[in-house]
Amino acid sequence: MPRENDAPRVVGTFQLLALGVNGIVGVGIFFVPAAVAASAPGFGTVAVFALTGLALLPAAFAFARLGSRFDEDGGPVVFARAAFGESFSAFVGWVTYVSAFFSVAAVLVGLTWSVAPTLGLEDPLSRRLAALALLTLVTGVVASGLRLSAHIWTGLTVLKLTPLVLLLVAWMLYDGPVATPAPAVPAAGWLRAGLTAMFACQGFEIVPVIAGQVRSSARAVPRATVGSLLLSVTLYVGLAWACVVALPALASSTAPLADAAGVLGGAGLARLVAAGTSLSAVAIAFGMMVTTPRYLSSTAAGEGGLWGLDRIAADGVPRRALAVTWVLVALFVSFGELGELFALSSLAVLMQFGVTATALLALAFRRERGLRPRDAWPAPLTLAVALVLAGFGATAREGLVAAGVVAVGVVVLGLARRGRDA
């Protein structure tokens, strides 16, 4: 992708790890434990988070393995281009882009709905407008340059983890009465619960997307990709355990982490965790607005610089792609529903996992990019997890909507090619 000059790379390993953790630990963990408990109550909730993290580990290794071989922005888009050519890469680019802006929209809708009563926003229109205002503010800051953005997402990540760590400390020190957890249910409801939990566990896939802006990316990208997932899942298992122990009616809680904090650490900790919900949502929305346009700019680069969307400014920002992303996220914020956005985002990420695993298989067995067949071991496991969760964890309506969005992207790319070639 063309840049206006050869500006120095401004993202280091710690900042990249912070980006990955920020991408995973977002608004989902503050609400998802209750939804998971509805399908897998008691310690089944803890098991779902642990098993979902374990199931996603091969995917993290697949992204890490390929991320160490590509020193440019784009992640799965450039993986697919190297493995299967431009046409398939364009399809993958749209899938990954859809995944990303679904996630941004879901986070913004979740945040505004959670803080709406505090702000006096009673009607849906005022909540939508508040979400649009926040989206515009975040986009404006991202447009100011990657160096500033890296400092902001790192600082926000440290701040938003603080109340969660304090909740874990309160749980470990708690010696009061403990709720008796409900017995775990059979595995029949686990797949739906796993798809729900996966929304809270996804995010590590954004790490390779900014590889072209990272110092020593061949080492930094794998470490940050796998490290961010392991750190986040460890945190999630502890938080889920604390919720199960503190809240006998976890499935009916509208703010499970804050409610658990109130039981384990008192009203002060509950208020701190509740405030952390909003901070966490802002942080993940910010980080994703940094990375999401790069899926589009990388896709445009393979399409001959489609509409100039591949251009990256000297400060590391693809401004045209950022503007298009603002428009699309604004549409889904205005019309999407929170639960549906969660599910659609998870489905799109599963598709992204599938194409990345397939690219790893192809490149490894062709012995390209320094890969060997033995390096492809994460790919079959990643494909299996993606197929099982997508096939049995999603509803037919969610699958149809996700397929429709992908189809729209294919049509748009086809029309764009015809216009360019005419």
Secondary structure as a PSIPRED ss2 file (coil, helix, strand):
# PSIPRED VFORMAT (PSIPRED V4.0)

   1 M C   1.000  0.000  0.000
   2 P C   1.000  0.000  0.000
   3 R E   0.000  0.000  1.000
   4 E C   1.000  0.000  0.000
   5 N C   1.000  0.000  0.000
   6 D C   1.000  0.000  0.000
   7 A C   1.000  0.000  0.000
   8 P C   1.000  0.000  0.000
   9 R C   1.000  0.000  0.000
  10 V C   1.000  0.000  0.000
  11 V E   0.000  0.000  1.000
  12 G C   1.000  0.000  0.000
  13 T H   0.000  1.000  0.000
  14 F H   0.000  1.000  0.000
  15 Q H   0.000  1.000  0.000
  16 L H   0.000  1.000  0.000
  17 L H   0.000  1.000  0.000
  18 A H   0.000  1.000  0.000
  19 L H   0.000  1.000  0.000
  20 G H   0.000  1.000  0.000
  21 V H   0.000  1.000  0.000
  22 N H   0.000  1.000  0.000
  23 G H   0.000  1.000  0.000
  24 I H   0.000  1.000  0.000
  25 V C   1.000  0.000  0.000
  26 G C   1.000  0.000  0.000
  27 V C   1.000  0.000  0.000
  28 G H   0.000  1.000  0.000
  29 I H   0.000  1.000  0.000
  30 F H   0.000  1.000  0.000
  31 F H   0.000  1.000  0.000
  32 V H   0.000  1.000  0.000
  33 P H   0.000  1.000  0.000
  34 A H   0.000  1.000  0.000
  35 A H   0.000  1.000  0.000
  36 V H   0.000  1.000  0.000
  37 A H   0.000  1.000  0.000
  38 A H   0.000  1.000  0.000
  39 S H   0.000  1.000  0.000
  40 A C   1.000  0.000  0.000
  41 P C   1.000  0.000  0.000
  42 G C   1.000  0.000  0.000
  43 F H   0.000  1.000  0.000
  44 G H   0.000  1.000  0.000
  45 T H   0.000  1.000  0.000
  46 V H   0.000  1.000  0.000
  47 A H   0.000  1.000  0.000
  48 V H   0.000  1.000  0.000
  49 F H   0.000  1.000  0.000
  50 A H   0.000  1.000  0.000
  51 L H   0.000  1.000  0.000
  52 T H   0.000  1.000  0.000
  53 G H   0.000  1.000  0.000
  54 L H   0.000  1.000  0.000
  55 A H   0.000  1.000  0.000
  56 L H   0.000  1.000  0.000
  57 L H   0.000  1.000  0.000
  58 P H   0.000  1.000  0.000
  59 A H   0.000  1.000  0.000
  60 A H   0.000  1.000  0.000
  61 F H   0.000  1.000  0.000
  62 A H   0.000  1.000  0.000
  63 F H   0.000  1.000  0.000
  64 A H   0.000  1.000  0.000
  65 R H   0.000  1.000  0.000
  66 L H   0.000  1.000  0.000
  67 G H   0.000  1.000  0.000
  68 S C   1.000  0.000  0.000
  69 R C   1.000  0.000  0.000
  70 F C   1.000  0.000  0.000
  71 D C   1.000  0.000  0.000
  72 E C   1.000  0.000  0.000
  73 D C   1.000  0.000  0.000
  74 G C   1.000  0.000  0.000
  75 G C   1.000  0.000  0.000
  76 P H   0.000  1.000  0.000
  77 V H   0.000  1.000  0.000
  78 V H   0.000  1.000  0.000
  79 F H   0.000  1.000  0.000
  80 A H   0.000  1.000  0.000
  81 R H   0.000  1.000  0.000
  82 A H   0.000  1.000  0.000
  83 A H   0.000  1.000  0.000
  84 F H   0.000  1.000  0.000
  85 G C   1.000  0.000  0.000
  86 E H   0.000  1.000  0.000
  87 S H   0.000  1.000  0.000
  88 F H   0.000  1.000  0.000
  89 S H   0.000  1.000  0.000
  90 A H   0.000  1.000  0.000
  91 F H   0.000  1.000  0.000
  92 V H   0.000  1.000  0.000
  93 G H   0.000  1.000  0.000
  94 W H   0.000  1.000  0.000
  95 V H   0.000  1.000  0.000
  96 T H   0.000  1.000  0.000
  97 Y H   0.000  1.000  0.000
  98 V H   0.000  1.000  0.000
  99 S H   0.000  1.000  0.000
 100 A H   0.000  1.000  0.000
 101 F H   0.000  1.000  0.000
 102 F H   0.000  1.000  0.000
 103 S H   0.000  1.000  0.000
 104 V H   0.000  1.000  0.000
 105 A H   0.000  1.000  0.000
 106 A H   0.000  1.000  0.000
 107 V H   0.000  1.000  0.000
 108 L H   0.000  1.000  0.000
 109 V H   0.000  1.000  0.000
 110 G H   0.000  1.000  0.000
 111 L H   0.000  1.000  0.000
 112 T H   0.000  1.000  0.000
 113 W H   0.000  1.000  0.000
 114 S H   0.000  1.000  0.000
 115 V H   0.000  1.000  0.000
 116 A H   0.000  1.000  0.000
 117 P H   0.000  1.000  0.000
 118 T H   0.000  1.000  0.000
 119 L H   0.000  1.000  0.000
 120 G C   1.000  0.000  0.000
 121 L C   1.000  0.000  0.000
 122 E C   1.000  0.000  0.000
 123 D C   1.000  0.000  0.000
 124 P H   0.000  1.000  0.000
 125 L H   0.000  1.000  0.000
 126 S H   0.000  1.000  0.000
 127 R H   0.000  1.000  0.000
 128 R H   0.000  1.000  0.000
 129 L H   0.000  1.000  0.000
 130 A H   0.000  1.000  0.000
 131 A H   0.000  1.000  0.000
 132 L H   0.000  1.000  0.000
 133 A H   0.000  1.000  0.000
 134 L H   0.000  1.000  0.000
 135 L H   0.000  1.000  0.000
 136 T H   0.000  1.000  0.000
 137 L H   0.000  1.000  0.000
 138 V H   0.000  1.000  0.000
 139 T H   0.000  1.000  0.000
 140 G H   0.000  1.000  0.000
 141 V H   0.000  1.000  0.000
 142 V H   0.000  1.000  0.000
 143 A C   1.000  0.000  0.000
 144 S C   1.000  0.000  0.000
 145 G C   1.000  0.000  0.000
 146 L H   0.000  1.000  0.000
 147 R H   0.000  1.000  0.000
 148 L H   0.000  1.000  0.000
 149 S H   0.000  1.000  0.000
 150 A H   0.000  1.000  0.000
 151 H H   0.000  1.000  0.000
 152 I H   0.000  1.000  0.000
 153 W H   0.000  1.000  0.000
 154 T H   0.000  1.000  0.000
 155 G H   0.000  1.000  0.000
 156 L H   0.000  1.000  0.000
 157 T H   0.000  1.000  0.000
 158 V H   0.000  1.000  0.000
 159 L H   0.000  1.000  0.000
 160 K H   0.000  1.000  0.000
 161 L H   0.000  1.000  0.000
 162 T H   0.000  1.000  0.000
 163 P H   0.000  1.000  0.000
 164 L H   0.000  1.000  0.000
 165 V H   0.000  1.000  0.000
 166 L H   0.000  1.000  0.000
 167 L H   0.000  1.000  0.000
 168 L H   0.000  1.000  0.000
 169 V H   0.000  1.000  0.000
 170 A H   0.000  1.000  0.000
 171 W H   0.000  1.000  0.000
 172 M H   0.000  1.000  0.000
 173 L H   0.000  1.000  0.000
 174 Y C   1.000  0.000  0.000
 175 D C   1.000  0.000  0.000
 176 G C   1.000  0.000  0.000
 177 P C   1.000  0.000  0.000
 178 V C   1.000  0.000  0.000
 179 A C   1.000  0.000  0.000
 180 T C   1.000  0.000  0.000
 181 P C   1.000  0.000  0.000
 182 A C   1.000  0.000  0.000
 183 P C   1.000  0.000  0.000
 184 A C   1.000  0.000  0.000
 185 V C   1.000  0.000  0.000
 186 P C   1.000  0.000  0.000
 187 A H   0.000  1.000  0.000
 188 A H   0.000  1.000  0.000
 189 G H   0.000  1.000  0.000
 190 W H   0.000  1.000  0.000
 191 L H   0.000  1.000  0.000
 192 R H   0.000  1.000  0.000
 193 A H   0.000  1.000  0.000
 194 G H   0.000  1.000  0.000
 195 L H   0.000  1.000  0.000
 196 T H   0.000  1.000  0.000
 197 A H   0.000  1.000  0.000
 198 M H   0.000  1.000  0.000
 199 F H   0.000  1.000  0.000
 200 A H   0.000  1.000  0.000
 201 C H   0.000  1.000  0.000
 202 Q C   1.000  0.000  0.000
 203 G C   1.000  0.000  0.000
 204 F H   0.000  1.000  0.000
 205 E H   0.000  1.000  0.000
 206 I H   0.000  1.000  0.000
 207 V H   0.000  1.000  0.000
 208 P H   0.000  1.000  0.000
 209 V H   0.000  1.000  0.000
 210 I H   0.000  1.000  0.000
 211 A H   0.000  1.000  0.000
 212 G H   0.000  1.000  0.000
 213 Q H   0.000  1.000  0.000
 214 V E   0.000  0.000  1.000
 215 R C   1.000  0.000  0.000
 216 S C   1.000  0.000  0.000
 217 S H   0.000  1.000  0.000
 218 A H   0.000  1.000  0.000
 219 R H   0.000  1.000  0.000
 220 A H   0.000  1.000  0.000
 221 V H   0.000  1.000  0.000
 222 P H   0.000  1.000  0.000
 223 R H   0.000  1.000  0.000
 224 A H   0.000  1.000  0.000
 225 T H   0.000  1.000  0.000
 226 V H   0.000  1.000  0.000
 227 G H   0.000  1.000  0.000
 228 S H   0.000  1.000  0.000
 229 L H   0.000  1.000  0.000
 230 L H   0.000  1.000  0.000
 231 L H   0.000  1.000  0.000
 232 S H   0.000  1.000  0.000
 233 V H   0.000  1.000  0.000
 234 T H   0.000  1.000  0.000
 235 L H   0.000  1.000  0.000
 236 Y H   0.000  1.000  0.000
 237 V H   0.000  1.000  0.000
 238 G H   0.000  1.000  0.000
 239 L H   0.000  1.000  0.000
 240 A H   0.000  1.000  0.000
 241 W H   0.000  1.000  0.000
 242 A H   0.000  1.000  0.000
 243 C H   0.000  1.000  0.000
 244 V H   0.000  1.000  0.000
 245 V H   0.000  1.000  0.000
 246 A H   0.000  1.000  0.000
 247 L C   1.000  0.000  0.000
 248 P C   1.000  0.000  0.000
 249 A C   1.000  0.000  0.000
 250 L H   0.000  1.000  0.000
 251 A H   0.000  1.000  0.000
 252 S H   0.000  1.000  0.000
 253 S C   1.000  0.000  0.000
 254 T C   1.000  0.000  0.000
 255 A C   1.000  0.000  0.000
 256 P H   0.000  1.000  0.000
 257 L H   0.000  1.000  0.000
 258 A H   0.000  1.000  0.000
 259 D H   0.000  1.000  0.000
 260 A H   0.000  1.000  0.000
 261 A H   0.000  1.000  0.000
 262 G H   0.000  1.000  0.000
 263 V H   0.000  1.000  0.000
 264 L H   0.000  1.000  0.000
 265 G H   0.000  1.000  0.000
 266 G C   1.000  0.000  0.000
 267 A H   0.000  1.000  0.000
 268 G H   0.000  1.000  0.000
 269 L H   0.000  1.000  0.000
 270 A H   0.000  1.000  0.000
 271 R H   0.000  1.000  0.000
 272 L H   0.000  1.000  0.000
 273 V H   0.000  1.000  0.000
 274 A H   0.000  1.000  0.000
 275 A H   0.000  1.000  0.000
 276 G H   0.000  1.000  0.000
 277 T H   0.000  1.000  0.000
 278 S H   0.000  1.000  0.000
 279 L H   0.000  1.000  0.000
 280 S H   0.000  1.000  0.000
 281 A H   0.000  1.000  0.000
 282 V H   0.000  1.000  0.000
 283 A H   0.000  1.000  0.000
 284 I H   0.000  1.000  0.000
 285 A H   0.000  1.000  0.000
 286 F H   0.000  1.000  0.000
 287 G H   0.000  1.000  0.000
 288 M H   0.000  1.000  0.000
 289 M H   0.000  1.000  0.000
 290 V H   0.000  1.000  0.000
 291 T H   0.000  1.000  0.000
 292 T H   0.000  1.000  0.000
 293 P H   0.000  1.000  0.000
 294 R H   0.000  1.000  0.000
 295 Y H   0.000  1.000  0.000
 296 L H   0.000  1.000  0.000
 297 S H   0.000  1.000  0.000
 298 S H   0.000  1.000  0.000
 299 T H   0.000  1.000  0.000
 300 A H   0.000  1.000  0.000
 301 A H   0.000  1.000  0.000
 302 G H   0.000  1.000  0.000
 303 E C   1.000  0.000  0.000
 304 G C   1.000  0.000  0.000
 305 G C   1.000  0.000  0.000
 306 L H   0.000  1.000  0.000
 307 W H   0.000  1.000  0.000
 308 G H   0.000  1.000  0.000
 309 L C   1.000  0.000  0.000
 310 D C   1.000  0.000  0.000
 311 R C   1.000  0.000  0.000
 312 I E   0.000  0.000  1.000
 313 A C   1.000  0.000  0.000
 314 A C   1.000  0.000  0.000
 315 D C   1.000  0.000  0.000
 316 G C   1.000  0.000  0.000
 317 V C   1.000  0.000  0.000
 318 P C   1.000  0.000  0.000
 319 R H   0.000  1.000  0.000
 320 R H   0.000  1.000  0.000
 321 A H   0.000  1.000  0.000
 322 L H   0.000  1.000  0.000
 323 A H   0.000  1.000  0.000
 324 V H   0.000  1.000  0.000
 325 T H   0.000  1.000  0.000
 326 W H   0.000  1.000  0.000
 327 V H   0.000  1.000  0.000
 328 L H   0.000  1.000  0.000
 329 V H   0.000  1.000  0.000
 330 A H   0.000  1.000  0.000
 331 L H   0.000  1.000  0.000
 332 F H   0.000  1.000  0.000
 333 V H   0.000  1.000  0.000
 334 S H   0.000  1.000  0.000
 335 F H   0.000  1.000  0.000
 336 G C   1.000  0.000  0.000
 337 E C   1.000  0.000  0.000
 338 L H   0.000  1.000  0.000
 339 G H   0.000  1.000  0.000
 340 E H   0.000  1.000  0.000
 341 L H   0.000  1.000  0.000
 342 F H   0.000  1.000  0.000
 343 A H   0.000  1.000  0.000
 344 L H   0.000  1.000  0.000
 345 S H   0.000  1.000  0.000
 346 S H   0.000  1.000  0.000
 347 L H   0.000  1.000  0.000
 348 A H   0.000  1.000  0.000
 349 V H   0.000  1.000  0.000
 350 L H   0.000  1.000  0.000
 351 M H   0.000  1.000  0.000
 352 Q H   0.000  1.000  0.000
 353 F H   0.000  1.000  0.000
 354 G H   0.000  1.000  0.000
 355 V H   0.000  1.000  0.000
 356 T H   0.000  1.000  0.000
 357 A H   0.000  1.000  0.000
 358 T H   0.000  1.000  0.000
 359 A H   0.000  1.000  0.000
 360 L H   0.000  1.000  0.000
 361 L H   0.000  1.000  0.000
 362 A H   0.000  1.000  0.000
 363 L H   0.000  1.000  0.000
 364 A H   0.000  1.000  0.000
 365 F H   0.000  1.000  0.000
 366 R C   1.000  0.000  0.000
 367 R C   1.000  0.000  0.000
 368 E C   1.000  0.000  0.000
 369 R C   1.000  0.000  0.000
 370 G C   1.000  0.000  0.000
 371 L C   1.000  0.000  0.000
 372 R C   1.000  0.000  0.000
 373 P H   0.000  1.000  0.000
 374 R H   0.000  1.000  0.000
 375 D H   0.000  1.000  0.000
 376 A H   0.000  1.000  0.000
 377 W C   1.000  0.000  0.000
 378 P H   0.000  1.000  0.000
 379 A H   0.000  1.000  0.000
 380 P H   0.000  1.000  0.000
 381 L H   0.000  1.000  0.000
 382 T H   0.000  1.000  0.000
 383 L H   0.000  1.000  0.000
 384 A H   0.000  1.000  0.000
 385 V H   0.000  1.000  0.000
 386 A H   0.000  1.000  0.000
 387 L H   0.000  1.000  0.000
 388 V H   0.000  1.000  0.000
 389 L H   0.000  1.000  0.000
 390 A H   0.000  1.000  0.000
 391 G H   0.000  1.000  0.000
 392 F H   0.000  1.000  0.000
 393 G H   0.000  1.000  0.000
 394 A C   1.000  0.000  0.000
 395 T C   1.000  0.000  0.000
 396 A H   0.000  1.000  0.000
 397 R H   0.000  1.000  0.000
 398 E H   0.000  1.000  0.000
 399 G H   0.000  1.000  0.000
 400 L H   0.000  1.000  0.000
 401 V H   0.000  1.000  0.000
 402 A H   0.000  1.000  0.000
 403 A H   0.000  1.000  0.000
 404 G H   0.000  1.000  0.000
 405 V H   0.000  1.000  0.000
 406 V H   0.000  1.000  0.000
 407 A H   0.000  1.000  0.000
 408 V H   0.000  1.000  0.000
 409 G H   0.000  1.000  0.000
 410 V H   0.000  1.000  0.000
 411 V H   0.000  1.000  0.000
 412 V H   0.000  1.000  0.000
 413 L H   0.000  1.000  0.000
 414 G H   0.000  1.000  0.000
 415 L H   0.000  1.000  0.000
 416 A H   0.000  1.000  0.000
 417 R H   0.000  1.000  0.000
 418 R H   0.000  1.000  0.000
 419 G H   0.000  1.000  0.000
 420 R H   0.000  1.000  0.000
 421 D H   0.000  1.000  0.000
 422 A C   1.000  0.000  0.000
